[in-house]
Amino acid sequence: MKTPVVIFCALLAVNGVCGGIYNIAEQQARNVAAGEPPQGAPPPTTPPPQNNNPPAPPPNPALEATLKNISNLSVDFDALGKLAELKPDAPQKKLLLDDLTVAPQGVKPSPASTSMLADNLASAVAGKAAMQPQHAKLAQDIHAVFNGSHLSTTQQQMIFNDVQGILQTGGAAADDITNVVSDIKTMVTETK
């Protein structure tokens, strides 16, 4: 009789273990059906997020050149504005001429006209520290006249008036202002 009792107890134990395993398997199946990961399973890997943003377009070389030239002209005007005295061979004047020479992206004005504008601008800006806040705007205007083939007559006149106003407000001499405005009108004509 001991043997049947031992067998019966063993069967109950196996049934309990198997029942427990069955219950665990059943619960895991319910979890998976509900979208939950099974217990003890490694966490699911999430796919990397998709980048729905299109790649940035390559930089526009003409725009890059324009922005660089305007920045360089503004720096040139800052350097000239800090001078106590403008000497004919001042390195700041040479840098201004170099930046004016590369300003046009299309038709280039004559070297003589560009040189004359550089001389007159240097004279108008040199030593005028009060003009410094307007140097970036002046640089934009000067760059625009070198590339003025697309400007309407009204836009050209606005630039001429703007340059004249910046120079007057900054304390430039009347002759320098007249010379610069005349020079930028020449630039617009020669670059068409």
MDTraj code that builds the backbone (N, CA, C; nanometers):
import mdtraj as md
import numpy as np

residues = "MET LYS THR PRO VAL VAL ILE PHE CYS ALA LEU LEU ALA VAL ASN GLY VAL CYS GLY GLY ILE TYR ASN ILE ALA GLU GLN GLN ALA ARG ASN VAL ALA ALA GLY GLU PRO PRO GLN GLY ALA PRO PRO PRO THR THR PRO PRO PRO GLN ASN ASN ASN PRO PRO ALA PRO PRO PRO ASN PRO ALA LEU GLU ALA THR LEU LYS ASN ILE SER ASN LEU SER VAL ASP PHE ASP ALA LEU GLY LYS LEU ALA GLU LEU LYS PRO ASP ALA PRO GLN LYS LYS LEU LEU LEU ASP ASP LEU THR VAL ALA PRO GLN GLY VAL LYS PRO SER PRO ALA SER THR SER MET LEU ALA ASP ASN LEU ALA SER ALA VAL ALA GLY LYS ALA ALA MET GLN PRO GLN HIS ALA LYS LEU ALA GLN ASP ILE HIS ALA VAL PHE ASN GLY SER HIS LEU SER THR THR GLN GLN GLN MET ILE PHE ASN ASP VAL GLN GLY ILE LEU GLN THR GLY GLY ALA ALA ALA ASP ASP ILE THR ASN VAL VAL SER ASP ILE LYS THR MET VAL THR GLU THR LYS".split()
xyz = np.array([
    [0.0807, -0.1161, 0.0000],
    [0.0000, 0.0000, 0.0000],
    [0.0863, 0.1242, 0.0000],
    [0.2011, 0.1143, 0.0461],
    [0.2888, 0.2293, 0.0467],
    [0.3214, 0.2697, -0.0949],
    [0.3377, 0.1777, -0.1814],
    [0.3740, 0.2120, -0.3182],
    [0.2617, 0.2912, -0.3843],
    [0.1357, 0.2479, -0.3754],
    [0.0336, 0.3291, -0.4395],
    [0.0240, 0.4681, -0.3787],
    [0.0475, 0.4841, -0.2493],
    [0.0404, 0.6153, -0.1875],
    [0.1555, 0.7014, -0.2387],
    [0.2734, 0.6421, -0.2499],
    [0.3884, 0.7167, -0.3000],
    [0.3627, 0.7574, -0.4451],
    [0.3071, 0.6653, -0.5215],
    [0.2784, 0.6982, -0.6621],
    [0.1719, 0.8071, -0.6675],
    [0.0704, 0.7951, -0.5826],
    [-0.0352, 0.8950, -0.5821],
    [0.0209, 1.0313, -0.5423],
    [0.1052, 1.0364, -0.4425],
    [0.1677, 1.1629, -0.3988],
    [0.2582, 1.2182, -0.5081],
    [0.3301, 1.1286, -0.5732],
    [0.4175, 1.1734, -0.6818],
    [0.3343, 1.2311, -0.7946],
    [0.2211, 1.1656, -0.8252],
    [0.1342, 1.2181, -0.9308],
    [0.0773, 1.3543, -0.8920],
    [0.0399, 1.3700, -0.7682],
    [-0.0114, 1.4993, -0.7235],
    [0.0967, 1.6072, -0.7332],
    [0.2171, 1.5694, -0.6952],
    [0.3273, 1.6660, -0.7031],
    [0.3554, 1.7028, -0.8473],
    [0.3598, 1.6042, -0.9338],
    [0.3842, 1.6304, -1.0759],
    [0.2711, 1.7130, -1.1321],
    [0.1486, 1.6797, -1.0953],
    [0.0331, 1.7548, -1.1443],
    [0.0418, 1.8995, -1.0963],
    [0.0842, 1.9192, -0.9709],
    [0.0984, 2.0548, -0.9192],
    [0.2064, 2.1318, -0.9930],
    [0.3188, 2.0667, -1.0159],
    [0.4277, 2.1323, -1.0890],
    [0.3849, 2.1575, -1.2316],
    [0.3295, 2.0561, -1.2938],
    [0.2863, 2.0722, -1.4342],
    [0.1746, 2.1732, -1.4442],
    [0.0844, 2.1734, -1.3466],
    [-0.0248, 2.2704, -1.3470],
    [0.0280, 2.4115, -1.3336],
    [0.1296, 2.4253, -1.2466],
    [0.1907, 2.5574, -1.2301],
    [0.2602, 2.6028, -1.3573],
    [0.3303, 2.5080, -1.4202],
    [0.3968, 2.5400, -1.5470],
    [0.2933, 2.5733, -1.6516],
    [0.1854, 2.4956, -1.6520],
    [0.0789, 2.5205, -1.7480],
    [0.0191, 2.6584, -1.7253],
    [-0.0030, 2.6938, -1.5974],
    [-0.0595, 2.8253, -1.5667],
    [0.0362, 2.9371, -1.6083],
    [0.1669, 2.9195, -1.5877],
    [0.2659, 3.0204, -1.6290],
    [0.2656, 3.0349, -1.7803],
    [0.2629, 2.9217, -1.8512],
    [0.2609, 2.9258, -1.9981],
    [0.1337, 2.9922, -2.0475],
    [0.0244, 2.9616, -1.9818],
    [-0.1042, 3.0207, -2.0220],
    [-0.1008, 3.1725, -2.0010],
    [-0.0440, 3.2176, -1.8877],
    [-0.0365, 3.3610, -1.8595],
    [0.0543, 3.4326, -1.9596],
    [0.1657, 3.3715, -1.9949],
    [0.2559, 3.4315, -2.0926],
    [0.1879, 3.4420, -2.2287],
    [0.1097, 3.3413, -2.2653],
    [0.0371, 3.3467, -2.3926],
    [-0.0618, 3.4617, -2.3921],
    [-0.1290, 3.4831, -2.2783],
    [-0.2223, 3.5962, -2.2688],
    [-0.1473, 3.7299, -2.2805],
    [-0.0306, 3.7378, -2.2158],
    [0.0486, 3.8606, -2.2220],
    [0.0920, 3.8918, -2.3645],
    [0.1393, 3.7896, -2.4359],
    [0.1826, 3.8100, -2.5742],
    [0.0646, 3.8537, -2.6595],
    [-0.0513, 3.7905, -2.6374],
    [-0.1698, 3.8280, -2.7138],
    [-0.2096, 3.9725, -2.6859],
    [-0.1819, 4.0182, -2.5641],
    [-0.2152, 4.1558, -2.5280],
    [-0.1068, 4.2542, -2.5691],
    [0.0008, 4.2043, -2.6302],
    [0.1061, 4.2930, -2.6770],
    [0.2145, 4.3167, -2.5746],
    [0.2128, 4.2440, -2.4655],
    [0.3157, 4.2581, -2.3641],
    [0.4233, 4.1542, -2.3892],
    [0.5484, 4.1878, -2.3598],
    [0.6541, 4.0881, -2.3789],
    [0.6441, 3.9805, -2.2730],
    [0.6819, 3.8572, -2.3055],
    [0.6782, 3.7508, -2.2049],
    [0.7759, 3.7818, -2.0921],
    [0.7413, 3.7328, -1.9712],
    [0.8292, 3.7552, -1.8572],
    [0.9594, 3.6808, -1.8779],
    [1.0680, 3.7460, -1.8430],
    [1.1984, 3.6838, -1.8576],
    [1.2554, 3.6979, -1.9977],
    [1.1768, 3.7489, -2.0899],
    [1.2266, 3.7679, -2.2264],
    [1.3045, 3.8988, -2.2304],
    [1.4056, 3.9057, -2.3168],
    [1.4786, 4.0326, -2.3270],
    [1.3852, 4.1404, -2.3803],
    [1.4063, 4.2627, -2.3386],
    [1.3169, 4.3698, -2.3866],
    [1.3260, 4.3801, -2.5386],
    [1.2127, 4.4078, -2.5993],
    [1.2143, 4.4178, -2.7459],
    [1.2980, 4.5375, -2.7892],
    [1.3657, 4.5205, -2.8974],
    [1.4436, 4.6322, -2.9505],
    [1.3509, 4.7175, -3.0341],
    [1.3622, 4.8471, -3.0131],
    [1.2797, 4.9376, -3.0919],
    [1.3595, 4.9793, -3.2138],
    [1.2940, 4.9804, -3.3256],
    [1.3666, 5.0227, -3.4456],
    [1.4042, 5.1695, -3.4318],
    [1.5152, 5.2095, -3.4902],
    [1.5545, 5.3503, -3.4813],
    [1.4468, 5.4370, -3.5463],
    [1.4232, 5.5535, -3.4874],
    [1.3205, 5.6402, -3.5452],
    [1.3578, 5.6793, -3.6873],
    [1.2559, 5.6836, -3.7684],
    [1.2796, 5.7222, -3.9069],
    [1.2895, 5.8734, -3.9157],
    [1.3841, 5.9205, -3.9935],
    [1.4029, 6.0630, -4.0139],
    [1.3164, 6.1044, -4.1319],
    [1.2075, 6.1699, -4.0990],
    [1.1164, 6.2138, -4.2045],
    [1.1578, 6.3480, -4.2627],
    [1.2625, 6.4088, -4.2062],
    [1.3103, 6.5368, -4.2584],
    [1.4005, 6.5098, -4.3782],
    [1.3761, 6.5784, -4.4861],
    [1.4645, 6.5594, -4.6013],
    [1.6026, 6.6144, -4.5695],
    [1.7046, 6.5631, -4.6334],
    [1.8391, 6.6146, -4.6061],
    [1.8482, 6.7615, -4.6461],
    [1.9303, 6.8324, -4.5730],
    [1.9476, 6.9751, -4.6020],
    [2.0105, 6.9905, -4.7400],
    [1.9619, 7.0880, -4.8156],
    [2.0211, 7.1083, -4.9473],
    [2.1647, 7.1567, -4.9335],
    [2.2453, 7.1287, -5.0318],
    [2.3834, 7.1768, -5.0236],
    [2.3847, 7.3295, -5.0251],
    [2.4843, 7.3899, -4.9608],
    [2.4890, 7.5363, -4.9573],
    [2.5040, 7.5938, -5.0983],
    [2.4407, 7.7070, -5.1170],
    [2.4463, 7.7761, -5.2447],
    [2.5779, 7.8552, -5.2494],
    [2.6666, 7.8213, -5.3433],
    [2.7969, 7.8903, -5.3476],
    [2.7845, 8.0414, -5.3678],
    [2.6881, 8.0847, -5.4481],
    [2.6719, 8.2280, -5.4716],
    [2.6287, 8.2986, -5.3434],
    [2.5385, 8.2356, -5.2689],
    [2.4938, 8.2942, -5.1433],
    [2.6076, 8.2971, -5.0416],
    [2.6838, 8.1884, -5.0351],
    [2.7985, 8.1833, -4.9439],
    [2.8989, 8.2945, -4.9771],
    [2.9256, 8.3146, -5.1061],
    [3.0198, 8.4193, -5.1485],
    [2.9661, 8.5578, -5.1137],
    [2.8361, 8.5777, -5.1318],
    [2.7744, 8.7065, -5.0999],
    [2.7877, 8.7372, -4.9517],
    [2.7509, 8.6402, -4.8680],
    [2.7572, 8.6622, -4.7233],
    [2.9001, 8.6872, -4.6757],
    [2.9941, 8.6133, -4.7327],
    [3.1343, 8.6323, -4.6951],
    [3.1828, 8.7710, -4.7367],
    [3.1464, 8.8133, -4.8587],
    [3.1917, 8.9436, -4.9064],
    [3.1332, 9.0566, -4.8216],
    [3.0062, 9.0477, -4.7886],
    [2.9429, 9.1512, -4.7058],
    [3.0108, 9.1567, -4.5689],
    [3.0379, 9.0411, -4.5122],
    [3.1062, 9.0358, -4.3831],
    [3.2458, 9.0979, -4.3920],
    [3.3186, 9.0631, -4.4979],
    [3.4542, 9.1187, -4.5155],
    [3.4511, 9.2698, -4.5340],
    [3.3555, 9.3197, -4.6126],
    [3.3446, 9.4647, -4.6321],
    [3.3152, 9.5347, -4.4995],
    [3.2268, 9.4749, -4.4198],
    [3.1943, 9.5340, -4.2900],
    [3.3181, 9.5391, -4.1999],
    [3.3963, 9.4324, -4.2008],
    [3.5215, 9.4294, -4.1230],
    [3.6184, 9.5366, -4.1740],
    [3.6251, 9.5522, -4.3060],
    [3.7117, 9.6561, -4.3644],
    [3.6699, 9.7948, -4.3166],
    [3.5374, 9.8201, -4.3165],
    [3.4885, 9.9504, -4.2723],
    [3.5186, 9.9708, -4.1236],
    [3.5049, 9.8636, -4.0442],
    [3.5376, 9.8744, -3.9012],
    [3.6846, 9.9135, -3.8828],
    [3.7726, 9.8476, -3.9575],
    [3.9169, 9.8753, -3.9463],
    [3.9481, 10.0185, -3.9889],
    [3.8846, 10.0636, -4.0967],
    [3.9075, 10.2012, -4.1428],
    [3.8532, 10.3021, -4.0417],
    [3.7396, 10.2724, -3.9833],
    [3.6780, 10.3636, -3.8871],
    [3.7634, 10.3847, -3.7638],
    [3.8477, 10.2876, -3.7314],
    [3.9332, 10.2973, -3.6127],
    [4.0625, 10.3751, -3.6385],
    [4.0904, 10.4046, -3.7645],
    [4.2139, 10.4758, -3.7961],
    [4.2062, 10.6212, -3.7507],
    [4.3137, 10.6678, -3.6954],
    [4.3217, 10.8091, -3.6584],
    [4.3515, 10.8934, -3.7814],
    [4.4288, 10.8350, -3.8734],
    [4.4679, 10.9067, -3.9954],
    [4.4779, 10.8047, -4.1086],
    [4.4247, 10.8401, -4.2244],
    [4.4304, 10.7514, -4.3407],
    [4.5538, 10.7850, -4.4229],
    [4.6432, 10.6890, -4.4308],
    [4.7631, 10.7077, -4.5120],
    [4.7393, 10.6431, -4.6474],
    [4.8026, 10.6969, -4.7534],
    [4.7799, 10.6428, -4.8876],
    [4.8105, 10.4933, -4.9002],
    [4.9059, 10.4448, -4.8234],
    [4.9447, 10.3039, -4.8344],
    [4.8915, 10.2201, -4.7179],
    [4.7842, 10.2649, -4.6551],
    [4.7279, 10.1940, -4.5401],
    [4.6831, 10.0537, -4.5814],
    [4.7216, 9.9513, -4.5062],
    [4.6817, 9.8141, -4.5405],
    [4.5296, 9.7961, -4.5392],
    [4.4586, 9.8731, -4.4569],
    [4.3133, 9.8631, -4.4515],
    [4.2512, 9.9030, -4.5851],
    [4.3139, 9.9996, -4.6497],
    [4.2654, 10.0466, -4.7800],
    [4.2858, 9.9371, -4.8856],
    [4.3988, 9.8678, -4.8794],
    [4.4281, 9.7578, -4.9725],
    [4.3287, 9.6434, -4.9532],
    [4.2981, 9.6116, -4.8267],
    [4.1998, 9.5061, -4.7989],
    [4.0616, 9.5430, -4.8532],
    [4.0240, 9.6691, -4.8380],
    [3.8959, 9.7158, -4.8923],
    [3.8939, 9.6994, -5.0437],
    [4.0006, 9.7395, -5.1105],
    [4.0074, 9.7254, -5.2563],
    [3.9962, 9.5782, -5.2969],
    [4.0643, 9.4905, -5.2242],
    [4.0576, 9.3472, -5.2548],
    [3.9148, 9.2943, -5.2419],
    [3.8455, 9.3356, -5.1366],
    [3.7088, 9.2877, -5.1165],
    [3.6108, 9.3497, -5.2156],
    [3.6354, 9.4731, -5.2559],
    [3.5508, 9.5338, -5.3594],
    [3.5725, 9.4642, -5.4941],
    [3.6947, 9.4222, -5.5200],
    [3.7268, 9.3572, -5.6470],
    [3.6538, 9.2238, -5.6615],
    [3.6347, 9.1513, -5.5514],
    [3.5670, 9.0216, -5.5591],
    [3.4162, 9.0320, -5.5349],
    [3.3648, 9.1499, -5.5099],
    [3.2217, 9.1667, -5.4818],
    [3.1315, 9.1287, -5.5993],
    [3.1633, 9.1685, -5.7227],
    [3.0712, 9.1354, -5.8317],
    [3.0707, 8.9862, -5.8626],
    [2.9509, 8.9316, -5.8799],
    [2.9369, 8.7904, -5.9133],
    [2.9053, 8.7713, -6.0615],
    [2.8825, 8.8786, -6.1292],
    [2.8548, 8.8726, -6.2721],
    [2.9548, 8.9605, -6.3455],
    [2.9016, 9.0579, -6.4168],
    [2.9854, 9.1517, -6.4910],
    [3.0656, 9.2359, -6.3920],
    [3.1941, 9.2477, -6.4181],
    [3.2821, 9.3234, -6.3285],
    [3.3016, 9.4660, -6.3820],
    [3.3049, 9.5641, -6.2911],
    [3.3352, 9.7005, -6.3346],
    [3.4840, 9.7119, -6.3658],
    [3.5202, 9.8228, -6.4242],
    [3.6613, 9.8424, -6.4569],
    [3.7439, 9.8516, -6.3291],
    [3.8685, 9.8052, -6.3340],
    [3.9555, 9.8168, -6.2159],
    [3.9744, 9.9616, -6.1708],
    [3.9767, 10.0546, -6.2668],
    [3.9939, 10.1954, -6.2303],
    [3.8741, 10.2459, -6.1492],
    [3.7536, 10.2067, -6.1898],
    [3.6332, 10.2486, -6.1160],
    [3.6314, 10.1879, -5.9767],
    [3.6703, 10.0623, -5.9675],
    [3.6728, 9.9946, -5.8375],
    [3.7763, 10.0597, -5.7463],
    [3.8912, 10.0922, -5.8002],
    [3.9967, 10.1566, -5.7225],
    [3.9525, 10.2942, -5.6736],
    [3.8844, 10.3683, -5.7603],
    [3.8372, 10.5020, -5.7229],
    [3.7348, 10.4916, -5.6092],
    [3.6433, 10.3931, -5.6187],
    [3.5451, 10.3748, -5.5120],
    [3.6154, 10.3379, -5.3812],
    [3.7148, 10.2508, -5.3892],
    [3.7885, 10.2117, -5.2681],
    [3.8538, 10.3338, -5.2035],
    [3.9156, 10.4181, -5.2843],
    [3.9795, 10.5393, -5.2307],
    [3.8771, 10.6315, -5.1643],
    [3.7658, 10.6536, -5.2340],
    [3.6653, 10.7463, -5.1821],
    [3.5931, 10.6895, -5.0590],
    [3.5657, 10.5592, -5.0585],
    [3.5047, 10.4969, -4.9411],
    [3.5997, 10.5032, -4.8210],
    [3.7252, 10.4720, -4.8454],
    [3.8240, 10.4756, -4.7368],
    [3.8302, 10.6157, -4.6772],
    [3.8315, 10.7165, -4.7631],
    [3.8367, 10.8544, -4.7164],
    [3.7099, 10.8911, -4.6366],
    [3.5936, 10.8434, -4.6827],
    [3.4667, 10.8771, -4.6181],
    [3.4496, 10.8066, -4.4834],
    [3.5046, 10.6864, -4.4709],
    [3.4827, 10.6047, -4.3508],
    [3.5944, 10.6202, -4.2475],
    [3.7159, 10.6481, -4.2931],
    [3.8324, 10.6508, -4.2028],
    [3.8137, 10.7492, -4.0883],
    [3.8388, 10.6990, -3.9683],
    [3.8343, 10.7834, -3.8496],
    [3.6944, 10.8185, -3.8026],
    [3.5932, 10.7615, -3.8629],
    [3.4547, 10.7942, -3.8271],
    [3.3970, 10.6801, -3.7413],
    [3.4377, 10.6740, -3.6172],
    [3.3927, 10.5681, -3.5262],
    [3.2418, 10.5721, -3.5053],
    [3.1807, 10.6887, -3.5188],
    [3.0359, 10.7014, -3.5001],
    [2.9578, 10.6252, -3.6072],
    [3.0224, 10.5981, -3.7190],
    [2.9575, 10.5285, -3.8300],
    [2.9565, 10.3771, -3.8086],
    [3.0331, 10.3271, -3.7135],
    [3.0524, 10.1831, -3.6939],
    [2.9222, 10.1029, -3.6873],
    [2.8188, 10.1473, -3.6170],
    [2.6955, 10.0677, -3.6126],
    [2.6305, 10.0487, -3.7503],
    [2.6652, 10.1331, -3.8449],
    [2.6055, 10.1258, -3.9790],
    [2.6945, 10.0539, -4.0809],
    [2.8100, 10.0042, -4.0377],
    [2.9029, 9.9416, -4.1324],
    [2.8440, 9.8182, -4.2005],
    [2.7680, 9.7372, -4.1276],
    [2.7082, 9.6169, -4.1889],
    [2.6093, 9.6570, -4.2975],
    [2.5283, 9.7579, -4.2728],
    [2.4309, 9.8047, -4.3734],
    [2.5031, 9.8672, -4.4921],
    [2.6065, 9.9435, -4.4650],
    [2.6853, 10.0025, -4.5734],
    [2.7471, 9.8923, -4.6593],
    [2.7970, 9.7876, -4.5960],
    [2.8558, 9.6747, -4.6692],
    [2.7512, 9.6071, -4.7575],
    [2.6303, 9.5900, -4.7072],
    [2.5229, 9.5309, -4.7879],
    [2.4928, 9.6172, -4.9099],
    [2.4840, 9.7467, -4.8875],
    [2.4532, 9.8385, -4.9981],
    [2.5638, 9.8375, -5.1038],
    [2.6877, 9.8410, -5.0596],
    [2.7998, 9.8426, -5.1546],
    [2.8040, 9.7120, -5.2332],
    [2.7834, 9.6004, -5.1650],
    [2.7803, 9.4713, -5.2366],
    [2.6667, 9.4705, -5.3388],
    [2.5533, 9.5258, -5.3012],
    [2.4375, 9.5276, -5.3911],
    [2.4656, 9.6061, -5.5182],
    [2.5370, 9.7182, -5.5075],
    [2.5620, 9.7970, -5.6291],
    [2.6582, 9.7242, -5.7237],
    [2.7426, 9.6383, -5.6708],
    [2.8313, 9.5600, -5.7570],
    [2.7555, 9.4471, -5.8264],
    [2.6384, 9.4178, -5.7786],
    [2.5559, 9.3114, -5.8350],
    [2.4175, 9.3666, -5.8659],
    [2.4148, 9.4894, -5.9151],
    [2.2905, 9.5635, -5.9322],
    [2.2157, 9.5413, -6.0611],
    [2.2573, 9.4454, -6.1418],
    [2.1887, 9.4266, -6.2700],
    [2.0431, 9.3867, -6.2506],
    [2.0086, 9.3287, -6.1380],
    [1.8719, 9.2861, -6.1116],
    [1.7897, 9.3914, -6.0367],
    [1.8521, 9.5021, -6.0003],
    [1.7832, 9.6049, -5.9233],
    [1.7019, 9.6967, -6.0132],
    [1.5832, 9.7308, -5.9672],
    [1.5017, 9.8286, -6.0404],
    [1.5599, 9.9678, -6.0156],
    [1.5149, 10.0632, -6.0927],
    [1.5605, 10.2007, -6.0753],
    [1.5250, 10.2519, -5.9357],
    [1.4086, 10.2147, -5.8873],
    [1.3658, 10.2558, -5.7535],
    [1.4570, 10.1956, -5.6468],
    [1.4915, 10.0670, -5.6620],
    [1.5806, 10.0026, -5.5664],
    [1.7193, 10.0660, -5.5695],
    [1.7675, 10.0975, -5.6872],
    [1.8982, 10.1628, -5.6989],
    [1.8964, 10.2965, -5.6256],
    [1.7913, 10.3732, -5.6459],
    [1.7825, 10.5041, -5.5816],
    [1.7760, 10.4897, -5.4297],
    [1.7071, 10.3864, -5.3828],
    [1.7010, 10.3628, -5.2379],
    [1.8406, 10.3344, -5.1824],
    [1.9198, 10.2586, -5.2562],
    [2.0567, 10.2284, -5.2118],
    [2.1423, 10.3550, -5.2127],
    [2.1309, 10.4344, -5.3200],
    [2.2081, 10.5594, -5.3272],
    [2.1738, 10.6491, -5.2079],
    [2.0429, 10.6624, -5.1780],
    [1.9988, 10.7457, -5.0656],
    [2.0466, 10.6883, -4.9316],
    [2.0433, 10.5551, -4.9216],
    [2.0858, 10.4898, -4.7981],
    [2.2349, 10.5134, -4.7720],
    [2.3161, 10.4944, -4.8746],
    [2.4607, 10.5169, -4.8601],
    [2.4873, 10.6625, -4.8223],
    [2.4201, 10.7541, -4.8917],
    [2.4380, 10.8953, -4.8623],
    [2.3990, 10.9249, -4.7172],
    [2.2879, 10.8692, -4.6704],
    [2.2420, 10.8917, -4.5330],
    [2.3389, 10.8343, -4.4302],
    [2.3903, 10.7145, -4.4566],
    [2.4857, 10.6524, -4.3632],
    [2.6112, 10.7385, -4.3512],
    [2.6614, 10.7841, -4.4646],
    [2.7841, 10.8652, -4.4635],
    [2.7611, 11.0007, -4.3971],
    [2.6449, 11.0628, -4.4239],
    [2.6148, 11.1920, -4.3608],
    [2.6017, 11.1773, -4.2097],
    [2.5249, 11.0786, -4.1669],
    [2.5041, 11.0565, -4.0235],
    [2.6349, 11.0220, -3.9533],
    [2.7229, 10.9509, -4.0248],
    [2.8508, 10.9101, -3.9668],
    [2.9547, 11.0199, -3.9625],
    [2.9265, 11.1350, -4.0230],
    [3.0190, 11.2474, -4.0160],
    [3.1169, 11.2599, -4.1314],
    [3.0898, 11.1930, -4.2430],
    [3.1791, 11.2039, -4.3595],
    [3.1679, 11.3440, -4.4198],
    [3.2751, 11.3874, -4.4816],
    [3.2770, 11.5187, -4.5474],
    [3.1843, 11.5165, -4.6689],
    [3.1275, 11.6311, -4.7002],
    [3.0321, 11.6421, -4.8115],
    [3.0953, 11.5975, -4.9432],
    [3.2207, 11.6350, -4.9682],
    [3.2878, 11.5950, -5.0926],
    [3.3042, 11.4430, -5.0998],
    [3.3387, 11.3802, -4.9874],
    [3.3532, 11.2344, -4.9850],
    [3.2196, 11.1668, -5.0148],
    [3.1127, 11.2207, -4.9579],
    [2.9797, 11.1630, -4.9805],
    [2.9430, 11.1727, -5.1283],
    [2.9630, 11.2900, -5.1859],
    [2.9319, 11.3100, -5.3275],
    [3.0132, 11.2144, -5.4140],
    [3.1419, 11.1995, -5.3840],
    [3.2288, 11.1108, -5.4623],
    [3.1851, 10.9645, -5.4518],
    [3.1514, 10.9195, -5.3312],
    [3.1101, 10.7801, -5.3127],
    [2.9794, 10.7535, -5.3866],
    [2.8825, 10.8416, -5.3732],
    [2.7537, 10.8212, -5.4414],
    [2.7736, 10.8203, -5.5922],
    [2.8574, 10.9078, -5.6429],
    [2.8878, 10.9087, -5.7865],
    [2.9544, 10.7769, -5.8277],
    [3.0467, 10.7280, -5.7440],
    [3.1166, 10.6023, -5.7744],
    [3.0216, 10.4826, -5.7751],
    [2.9289, 10.4779, -5.6798],
    [2.8397, 10.3611, -5.6773],
    [2.7403, 10.3656, -5.7936],
    [2.7073, 10.4849, -5.8389],
    [2.6235, 10.4944, -5.9593],
    [2.7000, 10.4398, -6.0791],
    [2.8290, 10.4676, -6.0846],
    [2.9137, 10.4128, -6.1915],
    [2.9176, 10.2606, -6.1831],
    [2.9269, 10.2066, -6.0620],
    [2.9304, 10.0603, -6.0443],
    [2.8034, 9.9968, -6.1019],
    [2.6896, 10.0560, -6.0709],
    [2.5628, 10.0008, -6.1207],
    [2.5617, 10.0026, -6.2727],
    [2.6071, 10.1123, -6.3314],
    [2.6086, 10.1231, -6.4781],
    [2.7049, 10.0233, -6.5402],
    [2.8233, 10.0107, -6.4835],
    [2.9252, 9.9232, -6.5429],
    [2.8966, 9.7743, -6.5230],
    [2.8131, 9.7383, -6.4256],
    [2.7887, 9.5958, -6.4016],
    [2.6590, 9.5451, -6.4647],
    [2.5950, 9.6275, -6.5434],
    [2.4709, 9.5834, -6.6119],
    [2.5029, 9.4959, -6.7292],
])
top = md.Topology()
chain = top.add_chain()
for i, resn in enumerate(residues, 1):
    res = top.add_residue(resn, chain, resSeq=i)
    for name in ("N", "CA", "C"):
        top.add_atom(name, md.element.get_by_symbol(name[0]), res)
traj = md.Trajectory(xyz[None], top)
